[in-house]
């Protein structure tokens, strides 16, 4: 194909496209205007897109017919010197025979001498004038026709006016504008539905078009609140600030009451508090090494809408030990780096600036606030500790009677547990249920660990740990086994209740060591075995051998320390209070745990003020077993215990009854729905508003099976699992005959 022929072909195709567009463009505009008058801008856009798509399809179909075959036919029709052979110009030269190649060369020479003719069709002026004229008439009709949201008859028709006046008003179009709070940085958006999900504090604006115009329009919320809309021209407008998730329905005066209007939902997305993580150091507790002068701290804060550019770093230096500590607080301001939603705060502290001394700690915690207005939310990082280890104590080669004047560092965490519990109670309104339970359970774990540490001073074993074998040379019976306890305080037998606090005198006695001071006679007459028959005196000169021979250290030297009887009893009482505090904390009830935790702290202070702490000498000597009572078969004083009740609480029983009643399509659900409406357990669901909406749907249409199934599904999620228990065995004739046979055999043997 030569260049002149290709140019003529392109001109012809372009001419056809222009003609088709000029013929279809006025009708496309007319369709868009009609859609706008009937349904607003959204409908106009949809109609225009559909009309434009149809016009493009028509143009493409015409262009497909103007291919090379059409071009060859057009050349043959307009040039007689083409000899009806123009198709040879577009054929593959390799596929032509010699005669065809000669004819093609002649045609190309003729086209070179005389350019190809114009292949464009003449302009269809008549069709264009008719198309634009009819479209102009349609535009005039649309401008004259009195539309008011929907098409209606002209005002001059009295009959149509009467029909319009008696028709029930209906919602024709709705626009809900959502303006999030400024601090979120989110843009305002507009939706064409009455349901919305927006950040808490957003400003909602309803703009409704209703035809015919009603006397009043209002939004009726399920909690009883009513919001009246104000008329502005042809629209009804209302504005409200979204503070919490709600359900509502649109009430139009004069509209049909049955069926009731559908429920619409407004979901308020709560602003989460900032989350702060510690990046450096990796460990929460860091020991200062020799020569260390600086302490590097790096934190990372994230928030759903952004955190403040500056944060407060609180640094506390502890002075002293035990409960008699003093605290020196320092505050520094750190500038964050990075995007507002994820900032990093870094600093390097000079240890000498805080006056840290051996045996003291530096505790650092970052406090970050978000951009929420008017009350920003604060987030705190975990505390990181830099500890300067105290100097090592001198080696002591004394015996068990040596007194220790200070307690280990275990006696200083109960106060922090109380502070954290009080802070958790204060923040309860800002936390969801799962987060509150998790933090309370974490405090319960801390209380348990502290209780176990205190128990070491009464000789307790760690919970759940295997019992150590008896030391060789001790002629005493092993202690009775205790039920294994898992790390969460749950018994290995499956029960989920913490054991009650043991009575005074028995609590915390894994090894009930003798508290008497050892005498020389006891040392000379000890019953320990010595290697190679060496006497006890042969170990003097080595501190470890002295303690092993006379001190009875077991496996942990600290576990062998004992207190005087009065202090020991005080510590037992403190452990009992810790048991109760742990119980309530693990049950997500820190308010009930605080009194026990405070009493435990008071008792701990009394323990710390004790004068002396003694080292134990030997373990407990259990009473010998009475062999005369073993395997005697005497069942006197034994009786069967009653099984625990498997009764379901009244609220749960009503919930089960409602679930079964909704499954019966013939039953009236009204009484059940009234019960569910007042049921306080809806907070168990992840989406409580869905339960309210399902109840309302069944109340409005009791025959709707899908609505009943939806409500039953939500109730199934809310129902608690039945409590475990053992059902009593039902007696049968076989068991009775077996028992009679045993009695008869026993009587015959007598």
C-alpha positions in Angstrom: 0.0 0.0 0.0 1.4 3.3 -1.1 1.5 6.4 1.1 -1.1 8.4 -0.9 -3.6 5.5 -0.7 -3.0 5.1 3.1 -3.6 8.9 3.6 -6.9 8.7 1.6 -8.0 5.7 3.6 -7.3 7.5 6.9 -9.3 10.6 5.8 -12.3 8.5 4.9 -12.3 6.8 8.3 -11.9 10.0 10.2 -14.8 11.5 8.2 -17.1 8.7 9.2 -16.2 9.0 12.9 -17.0 12.8 12.9 -20.3 12.2 11.1 -21.4 9.6 13.7 -20.4 11.7 16.6 -22.2 14.8 15.3 -25.4 12.7 14.8 -25.3 11.1 18.3 -23.9 13.9 20.5 -27.2 15.8 20.9 -29.0 12.7 22.0 -26.3 11.8 24.5 -26.7 15.3 26.1 -30.5 15.0 26.0 -30.4 11.6 27.8 -28.0 13.0 30.5 -30.3 16.0 31.1 -33.3 13.7 31.4 -31.5 11.5 34.0 -30.4 14.6 36.0 -34.0 15.9 36.1 -35.3 12.5 37.2 -32.7 11.2 39.6 -30.0 13.8 40.2 -26.4 14.0 39.2 -25.6 10.4 40.0 -28.3 9.2 37.6 -27.2 11.7 35.0 -23.7 10.4 35.1 -24.8 6.8 34.7 -27.1 7.6 31.8 -24.4 9.7 30.0 -21.9 6.8 30.4 -24.4 4.3 29.0 -25.2 6.6 26.0 -21.6 7.3 25.4 -20.8 3.6 25.4 -23.5 2.9 22.9 -22.2 5.7 20.6 -18.7 4.3 20.8 -19.9 0.8 19.9 -21.8 2.2 16.9 -18.7 4.0 15.6 -16.4 1.0 16.1 -18.8 -1.2 14.2 -18.8 1.2 11.2 -15.0 1.4 11.2 -14.7 -2.4 11.1 -16.5 -2.4 7.8 -14.0 0.1 6.3 -11.2 -2.4 5.9 -8.8 -3.1 3.0 -11.5 -4.9 1.0 -13.7 -1.7 1.3 -10.7 0.4 0.2 -10.0 -1.7 -2.9 -13.6 -1.6 -3.9 -13.7 2.2 -3.4 -10.6 2.6 -5.6 -12.0 0.4 -8.3 -15.3 2.4 -8.3 -13.6 5.8 -8.6 -10.8 4.9 -11.0 -11.4 3.0 -14.2 -7.7 2.6 -14.8 -7.5 0.3 -11.8 -8.9 -2.5 -14.1 -10.8 -3.8 -11.1 -7.4 -5.0 -9.8 -6.9 -2.6 -6.8 -6.9 -5.6 -4.4 -3.5 -6.5 -5.8 -2.1 -3.4 -4.0 -2.8 -5.0 -0.6 -1.7 -8.6 -1.3 1.5 -10.2 -0.2 4.0 -9.8 -3.2 5.4 -13.3 -2.5 2.0 -14.9 -3.0 1.4 -13.3 -6.5 2.1 -15.0 -9.8 4.3 -13.3 -12.4 1.3 -11.9 -14.3 -0.3 -10.5 -11.1 3.0 -9.0 -10.1 3.2 -7.2 -13.5 -0.4 -5.9 -13.1 0.4 -4.6 -9.6 3.5 -2.8 -10.9 1.3 -1.1 -13.6 -1.3 0.0 -10.9 1.4 1.5 -8.7 2.8 3.4 -11.7 -0.6 4.8 -12.5 -1.2 5.9 -8.9 2.2 7.6 -8.9 1.4 9.5 -12.0 -2.1 10.4 -10.9 -2.9 10.5 -7.1 -5.8 8.4 -5.8 -9.2 10.1 -5.5 -10.9 11.5 -2.4 -12.7 8.5 -0.8 -14.8 10.6 1.8 -18.6 10.5 1.5 -20.4 13.9 1.3 -21.6 15.5 4.5 -25.1 14.4 5.5 -26.4 17.9 6.1 -30.0 17.0 6.1 -29.6 14.2 8.7 -27.5 16.5 10.9 -30.0 19.2 10.8 -32.8 16.8 11.6 -30.9 15.3 14.5 -30.0 18.7 16.1 -33.5 20.1 15.5 -35.2 17.2 17.3 -32.7 17.3 20.1 -33.4 21.1 20.6 -37.1 20.3 20.9 -36.4 17.7 23.6 -34.3 20.2 25.5 -37.2 22.7 25.4 -39.6 20.1 26.6 -37.4 19.2 29.5 -37.0 22.8 30.5 -40.7 23.5 30.4 -41.9 20.2 32.1 -42.4 20.9 35.9 -40.2 18.3 37.6 -40.0 18.1 41.4 -37.7 15.2 42.1 -40.0 12.9 40.1 -42.0 13.6 36.9 -45.5 14.8 37.5 -48.2 16.3 35.4 -48.2 20.1 34.6 -49.8 22.3 37.2 -52.6 23.2 34.9 -54.1 19.7 35.3 -56.5 19.8 38.2 -57.0 16.0 38.3 -53.3 15.3 38.3 -52.8 17.9 41.0 -55.4 16.1 43.2 -53.5 12.8 42.7 -50.2 14.4 43.6 -51.8 16.0 46.7 -53.2 12.7 48.0 -50.1 10.6 47.2 -48.0 9.4 50.2 -44.7 11.2 50.5 -41.7 9.1 49.7 -37.9 9.5 49.9 -36.6 10.3 46.4 -32.9 11.1 47.1 -30.6 11.2 50.1 -27.2 12.6 50.7 -25.2 12.1 53.9 -22.2 14.3 54.3 -19.5 13.2 56.8 -17.0 15.7 58.1 -14.4 14.0 60.3 -12.7 15.9 63.1 -9.9 18.2 61.9 -7.2 16.4 63.9 -7.7 13.2 62.0 -6.6 14.7 58.7 -9.3 12.9 56.8 -11.2 14.5 54.0 -14.9 15.1 54.1 -17.0 12.6 52.1 -20.5 12.3 50.7 -22.5 9.1 50.5 -25.9 8.6 48.8 -27.1 6.2 51.6 -28.4 6.7 55.1 -25.8 4.3 56.7 -22.4 5.5 57.6 -19.2 4.6 59.3 -17.1 7.5 60.5 -14.6 8.5 63.2 -16.2 9.4 66.5 -16.8 13.2 66.7 -17.6 13.5 63.0 -20.2 16.0 61.9 -23.1 14.4 60.0 -25.4 16.4 57.7 -28.5 14.8 56.2 -29.9 16.3 53.0 -33.1 14.6 51.8 -35.4 15.2 48.9 -39.0 13.9 49.5 -42.0 14.1 47.1 -44.6 15.2 47.6 -43.5 17.6 50.4 -44.6 16.3 53.8 -45.5 18.3 56.9 -42.6 17.1 59.0 -39.6 14.8 58.8 -37.5 13.5 61.7 -34.9 10.9 62.5 -36.0 8.5 65.3 -33.2 6.8 67.2 -33.8 3.5 69.0 -32.7 5.1 72.3 -35.7 7.4 72.2 -34.0 10.5 70.8 -35.7 12.4 67.9 -34.0 14.8 65.5 -36.2 17.0 63.5 -35.2 18.0 59.9 -35.6 21.6 58.7 -36.9 22.4 55.2 -34.8 24.5 52.9 -36.4 24.8 49.5 -37.1 21.3 48.1 -34.7 19.6 50.7 -34.9 18.6 54.3 -31.7 19.1 56.3 -30.4 18.1 59.7 -27.0 18.1 61.4 -25.7 16.1 64.4 -22.3 15.2 65.9 -21.5 11.5 65.9 -20.4 10.4 69.4 -21.4 6.8 69.6 -22.7 4.0 67.4 -26.5 4.2 67.0 -29.5 2.8 65.0 -32.2 5.0 63.6 -35.0 5.1 61.1 -36.5 7.9 59.0 -40.0 9.0 59.9 -41.9 11.0 57.3 -45.2 12.6 58.3 -48.0 11.1 56.1 -46.0 8.1 54.9 -47.3 4.6 55.4 -46.6 3.2 58.9 -46.7 -0.5 57.8 -44.3 -1.9 57.2 -42.2 0.4 59.4 -39.2 2.1 57.8 -36.0 0.1 57.7 -33.3 0.7 60.3 -30.2 2.6 59.4 -26.9 2.3 61.2 -24.3 4.8 62.2 -21.0 3.3 63.3 -18.6 5.5 65.4 -15.0 4.4 65.1 -13.3 5.2 68.4 -10.0 6.9 68.4 -7.4 4.4 69.8 -4.8 5.5 72.3 -1.2 5.7 71.1 0.8 2.5 71.2 4.4 2.9 72.4 7.1 0.2 72.0 10.7 0.0 73.3 13.2 -0.6 70.5 16.4 -0.1 72.6 17.4 -1.6 74.9 16.0 -5.0 73.9 15.8 -6.3 77.5 13.6 -4.5 80.1 16.3 -4.9 82.7 19.8 -3.8 81.8 22.8 -4.1 84.1 25.4 -1.3 84.0 28.8 -2.6 83.0 32.1 -1.3 84.2 33.0 1.9 82.5 29.5 2.6 81.0 28.7 6.3 81.0 25.7 6.5 78.6 22.4 4.8 78.3 20.8 4.7 74.8 17.0 4.7 74.6 14.9 4.4 71.4 11.0 4.3 71.4 8.5 4.0 68.6 4.9 5.4 68.9 2.1 4.6 66.5 -1.5 5.9 66.3 -4.4 5.6 64.0 -4.5 9.4 63.3 -1.1 10.6 64.5 0.9 11.3 67.6 2.3 14.6 68.9 5.7 15.7 67.7 7.1 15.9 71.2 6.9 13.3 74.0 7.8 13.3 77.7 10.5 10.9 79.0 10.1 10.3 82.7 13.2 9.1 84.5 13.1 7.9 88.1 16.2 7.2 90.1 15.6 4.9 93.1 17.6 5.3 96.3 17.6 2.7 99.0 16.2 -0.8 99.0 13.0 -2.6 100.0 9.9 -0.6 100.8 12.0 2.2 102.3 13.0 3.6 98.9 13.0 7.2 97.9 12.5 8.3 94.3 13.9 11.2 92.4 12.0 12.0 89.2 13.3 13.8 86.1 11.4 14.8 83.0 12.8 15.4 79.6 11.2 16.3 76.3 12.0 14.3 73.2 11.3 15.3 69.6 9.9 12.6 67.3 11.1 11.8 63.8 9.0 10.3 61.0 5.4 10.4 59.8 2.7 11.5 62.3 1.2 8.1 62.5 4.6 6.4 63.2 7.2 8.4 65.0 10.5 7.4 66.6 11.9 9.0 69.7 15.6 8.5 70.5 17.9 9.9 73.2 21.2 9.1 74.9 21.3 9.8 78.7 24.5 10.6 80.6 24.4 8.4 83.7 26.4 10.8 85.7 23.8 13.5 85.3 21.4 11.6 87.5 23.8 10.7 90.3 23.4 7.0 90.0 25.2 5.0 92.7 25.9 1.2 93.1 22.7 -0.6 94.2 20.4 2.0 92.6 18.2 1.9 89.5 17.3 4.3 86.7 13.7 3.6 85.5 12.7 5.3 82.2 9.2 5.4 80.6 8.0 7.4 77.6 4.6 9.2 77.6 3.2 10.1 74.2 -0.1 11.9 73.5 -2.1 11.8 70.2 -3.7 14.6 68.3 -7.2 14.1 69.5 -9.2 17.2 70.4 -10.2 18.6 72.8 -8.8 15.8 75.1 -5.7 14.1 73.8 -5.2 10.4 74.7 -1.9 9.3 76.3 0.0 6.2 75.7 2.9 4.9 77.9 5.7 2.5 77.1 6.9 -0.3 79.3 9.4 0.7 81.9 13.0 0.0 81.1 15.5 -0.3 84.0 19.2 0.4 84.2 20.5 -1.2 87.3 23.9 -0.6 88.9 24.6 -3.9 90.7 25.6 -3.5 94.3 29.1 -4.6 95.3 29.4 -8.3 96.0 29.0 -9.2 99.8 32.1 -10.7 101.5 32.3 -14.4 101.9 30.8 -15.6 105.2 32.1 -18.9 106.7 29.7 -18.8 109.7 27.1 -21.2 110.6 23.3 -21.2 110.6 23.0 -18.8 113.5 24.4 -15.9 111.5 21.7 -13.2 111.2 21.0 -11.3 108.0 20.0 -7.7 108.5 18.3 -7.1 105.1 15.9 -8.9 102.9 16.5 -9.6 99.2 15.0 -7.3 96.6 11.8 -9.3 96.4 10.2 -7.1 99.0 9.5 -4.0 96.9 7.0 -5.0 94.1 3.7 -5.2 96.0 3.4 -1.4 96.0 3.8 -1.3 92.2 1.0 -3.9 91.8 -1.3 -1.7 93.9 -0.4 1.4 91.8 -1.0 -0.5 88.5 -4.3 -1.9 89.8 -5.5 1.6 90.8 -4.4 2.9 87.3 -6.3 0.1 85.6 -9.5 0.9 87.6 -9.2 4.6 86.5 -8.8 3.7 82.9 -11.6 1.1 82.8 -14.0 3.4 81.0 -11.5 3.9 78.1 -10.7 0.2 77.6 -12.8 -2.5 75.9 -13.6 -5.6 77.8 -11.0 -7.9 76.3 -8.2 -5.4 76.9 -9.3 -4.7 80.5 -9.4 -8.5 81.2 -6.0 -9.0 79.7 -4.3 -6.3 81.8 -6.0 -7.5 84.9 -4.9 -11.0 84.2 -1.4 -9.8 83.7 -1.4 -8.1 87.1 -2.7 -11.4 88.5 0.3 -13.1 87.0 2.7 -10.5 88.6 0.9 -11.0 92.0 1.4 -14.8 91.6 5.1 -14.5 90.8 5.6 -12.2 93.8 3.7 -14.6 96.1 6.0 -17.4 95.0 9.1 -15.4 95.8 7.8 -14.6 99.2 7.0 -18.3 99.7 10.6 -19.2 99.3 11.3 -17.6 102.7 8.9 -20.1 104.2 10.5 -23.0 102.4 7.8 -23.4 99.7 8.6 -25.3 96.5 7.8 -23.6 93.2 4.3 -24.4 92.0 4.2 -27.2 89.4 7.9 -28.1 89.8 8.8 -31.7 90.6 9.8 -32.5 94.2 13.5 -32.9 94.8 14.6 -36.3 95.9 15.6 -36.7 99.6 19.2 -35.9 100.4 21.4 -38.9 100.9 21.8 -39.6 104.6 18.5 -38.1 105.8 16.3 -40.8 107.4 13.0 -39.0 107.0 9.8 -39.6 105.0 9.3 -37.4 101.9 6.6 -34.7 102.2 3.1 -35.6 100.8 2.6 -34.6 97.2 0.7 -31.5 96.4 -1.6 -30.9 93.4 0.3 -29.6 90.4 -0.5 -26.0 89.5 0.0 -24.6 86.0 1.7 -21.2 85.5 -1.6 -19.5 85.3 -2.7 -20.7 88.7 -5.0 -23.4 87.3 -4.9 -26.9 88.8 -3.8 -29.7 86.5 -7.0 -31.6 87.2 -8.9 -29.2 85.1 -10.6 -27.0 87.8 -10.3 -23.2 87.2 -10.6 -22.0 90.8 -7.7 -20.9 92.8 -7.3 -22.8 96.0 -8.4 -21.1 99.2 -5.9 -19.5 101.4 -4.5 -22.1 103.9 -5.2 -21.5 107.6 -2.6 -19.9 109.7 0.2 -22.3 110.6 -0.2 -24.3 107.4 0.2 -21.8 104.6 3.3 -22.0 102.5 5.0 -24.9 104.3 6.6 -26.9 101.5 9.5 -27.7 104.0 8.5 -27.0 107.6 12.1 -26.5 108.8 13.0 -26.3 112.5 13.6 -22.7 113.6 15.7 -23.5 116.6 19.3 -22.3 116.7 21.7 -25.2 116.1 23.9 -26.3 119.1 27.2 -28.0 119.2 25.7 -31.2 120.4 23.5 -31.2 117.4 26.4 -30.7 115.1 28.4 -33.5 116.7 25.5 -35.9 116.5 24.3 -35.0 113.0 23.1 -37.9 110.9 24.6 -36.8 107.6 26.8 -39.2 105.7 30.4 -38.0 105.1 32.5 -39.1 102.2 35.3 -41.6 103.1 34.2 -41.7 106.7 35.6 -38.2 107.4 34.2 -36.6 110.5 32.2 -33.4 110.4 35.1 -31.5 111.9 37.2 -32.4 108.8 35.4 -29.8 106.7 36.5 -26.7 108.5 38.5 -24.4 106.4 36.1 -24.5 103.4 33.0 -22.4 103.7 31.0 -24.5 101.2 31.7 -27.7 103.1 30.8 -26.1 106.4 27.4 -25.0 105.1 26.8 -28.3 103.4 27.6 -30.2 106.6 25.8 -28.1 109.1 23.4 -25.8 107.2 21.3 -28.3 105.3 21.1 -26.0 102.3 18.9 -28.3 100.0 19.4 -27.1 96.4 18.9 -23.3 96.8 20.6 -21.6 99.7 18.1 -18.7 99.7 15.2 -21.3 100.1 16.7 -22.4 103.4 16.3 -19.0 105.2 13.7 -18.8 107.9 12.2 -16.1 110.0 11.5 -16.0 113.7 8.1 -17.4 114.6 6.3 -14.1 114.9 7.7 -12.8 111.6 7.0 -16.2 110.0 3.3 -16.0 111.0 3.1 -12.4 109.6 4.5 -13.6 106.3 2.0 -16.4 106.2 -0.8 -13.9 106.6 0.7 -11.8 103.8 0.7 -14.8 101.5 -3.0 -15.4 102.3 -3.8 -11.8 101.3 -1.8 -12.3 98.1 -3.8 -15.4 97.3 -7.1 -13.4 97.5 -5.6 -10.5 95.5 -4.4 -12.9 92.8 -7.8 -14.6 92.7 -9.7 -11.3 92.0 -7.1 -10.0 89.5 -7.3 -13.2 87.5 -11.1 -12.8 87.5 -10.8 -9.3 86.0 -12.0 -7.6 89.3 -9.2 -5.3 90.4 -11.5 -3.3 92.7 -12.1 -6.4 94.8 -8.4 -7.2 94.8 -7.2 -3.9 96.1 -8.2 -4.4 99.8 -6.3 -7.7 99.9 -3.2 -6.2 98.1 -3.1 -3.2 100.6 -3.3 -5.6 103.6 -0.5 -7.7 102.1 1.6 -4.6 101.7 1.1 -3.6 105.4 2.1 -7.1 106.5 5.2 -7.0 104.2 6.2 -3.8 105.9 6.0 -5.5 109.3 8.1 -8.4 108.0 10.8 -6.0 106.7 10.9 -4.3 110.1 11.8 -7.7 111.8 15.0 -7.7 113.7 16.7 -10.9 112.7 16.5 -13.6 110.1 17.8 -17.1 110.9 19.1 -19.9 108.8 17.3 -23.2 109.0 19.1 -26.2 110.3 17.1 -29.3 109.3 13.9 -30.1 107.5 10.5 -31.1 109.0 10.2 -34.5 110.7 6.9 -35.9 109.6 5.0 -38.0 112.1 5.5 -41.8 111.5 2.8 -43.7 109.6 0.5 -45.8 111.8 0.9 -49.2 110.1 -2.0 -50.6 112.2 -4.5 -48.4 110.3 -3.3 -49.3 106.8 -5.4 -51.7 104.6 -7.8 -52.4 107.4 -10.9 -51.9 105.3 -12.5 -49.7 108.0 -14.9 -47.2 106.4 -16.2 -45.7 109.6 -16.7 -42.0 109.2 -16.6 -42.1 105.4 -19.6 -40.9 103.4 -20.2 -40.1 99.8 -20.1 -36.5 98.8 -22.9 -34.8 96.8 -22.1 -33.8 93.2 -22.0 -30.1 92.3 -25.2 -28.6 90.9 -25.3 -28.2 87.2 -28.1 -25.6 87.3 -28.0 -22.8 84.8 -28.3 -19.2 86.0 -31.7 -17.7 85.4 -30.5 -15.2 82.8 -28.8 -17.9 80.8 -31.9 -20.1 81.1 -34.1 -17.3 79.7 -31.6 -17.0 76.8 -31.8 -20.7 76.0 -35.6 -20.5 76.1 -35.6 -17.6 73.7 -33.3 -19.5 71.3 -35.7 -22.5 71.3 -38.8 -20.3 71.0 -37.4 -18.5 67.9 -37.0 -21.8 66.2 -40.7 -22.5 66.3 -42.2 -20.6 63.4 -45.8 -21.0 64.8 -45.0 -19.4 68.2 -45.5 -15.7 68.8 -42.0 -14.1 69.3 -43.3 -11.0 71.1 -42.7 -12.2 74.7 -39.3 -13.5 73.8 -38.3 -10.3 72.1 -39.3 -8.3 75.2 -37.1 -10.5 77.3 -34.2 -10.1 74.9 -34.7 -6.4 74.8 -34.0 -6.1 78.5 -31.3 -8.8 78.5 -28.0 -7.2 79.7 -25.7 -9.7 78.2 -25.5 -8.1 74.7 -22.1 -6.7 75.6 -20.6 -10.2 75.1 -21.1 -9.8 71.3 -18.5 -8.2 69.1 -21.3 -6.2 67.5 -24.2 -5.4 70.0 -26.0 -3.2 67.5 -26.5 -6.2 65.2 -28.5 -7.9 68.0 -30.7 -4.8 68.5 -31.3 -4.6 64.7 -32.1 -8.3 64.5 -34.7 -8.0 67.4 -36.3 -5.0 65.6 -36.5 -6.9 62.3 -38.3 -9.9 63.9 -40.6 -7.6 65.8 -41.6 -5.8 62.6 -42.0 -9.0 60.6 -42.6 -12.1 62.8 -43.1 -14.3 59.8 -39.7 -13.6 58.4 -37.7 -16.9 58.8 -34.4 -15.3 57.7 -34.8 -12.6 60.4 -35.4 -15.3 63.0 -32.4 -17.3 61.9 -30.2 -14.2 62.1 -31.3 -13.5 65.6 -30.8 -17.1 66.7 -27.3 -17.0 65.3 -26.5 -13.9 67.3 -28.0 -15.5 70.5 -25.9 -18.6 69.9 -22.7 -16.5 69.9 -23.8 -14.8 73.1 -24.7 -17.9 75.1 -22.2 -19.1 77.6 -20.9 -22.6 77.5 -22.5 -24.8 80.2 -20.5 -25.3 83.3 -18.6 -28.6 83.5 -19.7 -31.1 86.0 -20.4 -34.8 86.7 -23.9 -36.0 86.2 -25.1 -38.5 88.8 -25.1 -42.1 87.6 -28.6 -43.5 87.0 -29.0 -46.8 88.8 -30.2 -49.9 86.9 -31.2 -53.4 87.8 -27.8 -54.9 86.8 -25.9 -52.7 89.2 -28.4 -53.5 92.0 -28.1 -57.2 91.5 -24.3 -56.9 91.6 -24.4 -55.0 94.9 -26.8 -57.6 96.4 -24.5 -60.4 95.4 -21.6 -58.7 97.1 -23.6 -58.3 100.3 -24.8 -61.9 100.2 -21.2 -63.1 99.7 -20.0 -61.0 102.7 -22.8 -62.3 104.9 -22.1 -65.9 104.0 -18.4 -65.5 104.7 -19.2 -64.1 108.2 
